[in-house]
Amino acid sequence: MRKFLAVVKREYVQRVRSRMFLVVTIGAPMLFALFTVMPMLITGLRAGGPLRIAVVDESGKVYERLRASMASGRDKEDGDEEERGNVQGALNQRNSDRLQEAAKASERVYDVERVEPAGRTTAEVKRQLDERVKKDELDAYLILPADVLDGGETQYYARNVGDVFTRGQVKDSLTRAVRDARLDERGIKPEVMQAVNLPVKLTVAKAGAGEGSEDKGEGFFLAYGVGFVIYFAILMYGQVILGAVIEEKETRIAEILFSSIRSFPLMIGKIVGVSLVAVTQFGIWGLGFVGLTAYFAAQGVAVKVPSVPASVFAYLVLFFLLGYFIYATLYALVGSMVTTAQEGGQLAMPIIFVLLAGFLLVIPIIRSPNSSFAFWVSMIPFFAPITMLIRIATQTPPLWQIALSLTIGFATVVLLLWLAARVYRVGMLMYGKRATIPEELKWIRQP
């Protein structure tokens, strides 16, 4: 035990005292803030002046409504804005949706003018407007055909056709203007249709939980967040464990260490020492977040704490430890098999893919958390840290299923540690070439 603690202390102290630990501890939150705040600030910038757009309304029924629609900007009527708390929407949001969200922060200002055909053909009007665009008198123009209310094709010409945000906003404004004109022709006022399409307010609560138990998805997002933290921790500290093992092999320190300590406590001490570094770093970030939250609360800013049962927090901790030690042990196993950091990086990629597969399994589990599929994937130890947490957050399974998942998971950790130690004791003394699968199986069978 004394030698084991000495290994843990060495791994912990050596890394906590390093400059890289200080740089990552301070720099990571700053980078996170930079990449979350800066996009919001950038998308809010309005570069350039208003878009000068000319409208040729051959129908004579849409222009005034279009100008008013462009002046008012995007609205939220007709259910265009879905509830952002929708879980499936949050998971399946595509890149195009994100681009539209970014565009909403910087609505374009329009300078709209009407152009009368005055007896000219459409081709003649286009030629004149093209000349004005070339002379920088206009940025774009719209041609509304006489049958625009009956489905006629509208034409939009612009200097910058790559501005998909503005193009989408013009289309939305035109759609609202044409819709209002069609309603007016049928004797229906737009105000009536807006009142009819007023969205329904829906309160979600767990059945049998009683009044005042509104659920806004805090438990789900907390569980999903823990899964992301596991991924982040493995991505950071799995590489540290891998590098530590390879470093000892390359410098041949392992030969000296094995003369005074067995391979198993040496490997476990290395994993635990690096894990304590991770706990220290995440603890510092957690305290900083709590302190920042308390500061904002003292300044009068409303800070809402997720209303999640204490049992859920206990499960979060247990499954986080389970996921971390499963994948950390796999990294140690890979490190003892290879001879260079490059080989280690190549063999470690499948570990990340397995972890990401757990995230892909979340959607069918959300739809049916008590299905046979959800049960079995939550029993697989490589997926359980994510899949079982999602089941607990959405529709808590029976206690025996949670206990069984934890038992299988931690038994897998013990098995992986035993296998890794058997490979570690021989692989750390092997130089020059990467071990093959038959060689590793031979090492495991050796007494």
ZITA-V409838 format. One line per field, one symbol per residue. ss: DSSP state (h for helix, s for strand, l for the rest). burial: # if it has 24 or more other C-alpha atoms within 12 Angstrom, else .. A space follows every 10 residues. Layout:
ss = ???
burial = ???
This chain:
ss = lhhhhhhhhh hhhhhhllhh hhhhhhhhhh hhhhhhhhhh hhhlllllll ssssssslll llhhhhhhhh hhllllhhhl llllllhhhh hhllhhhhhh hhhhllllls ssssllllll lhhhhhhhhh hhhhllllls sssslllhhh llllssssll lllhhhhhhh hhhhhhhhhh hhhhhllllh hhhhhhllll llllslllll lllslllhhh hhhhhhhhhh hhhhhhhhhh hhhhhhhhhh hlhhhhhlll llhhhhhhhh hhhhhhhhhh hhhhhhhhhh hhhhhhhhll lllllllllh hhhhhhhhhh hhhhhhhhhh hhhhhhhlll hhhhhhhhhh hhhhhhhhhh lhhhhhhlll lhhhhhhlll hhhhhhhhhh hhhhllllhh hhhhhhhhhh hhhhhhhhhh hhhhhhhlll llllllhhhh hhhhhll
burial = ...#..#### ##..##.... #..##..... .......... .......... ########.# #######.## #.##...... ......#... .........# #.##.##### .######... ....##..## .......### #####..##. ...#.####. ....###### .######### ##.......# .......... .......... ....###### ####.##### ########## ########## ...#..#... .######### #########. ##........ .......... .......#.. .#..###### ########## ########## #..##.##.. ##.###.##. ######..## ...####### ########## #######... ##..##.### .##..##### ########## ...##....# ..##...
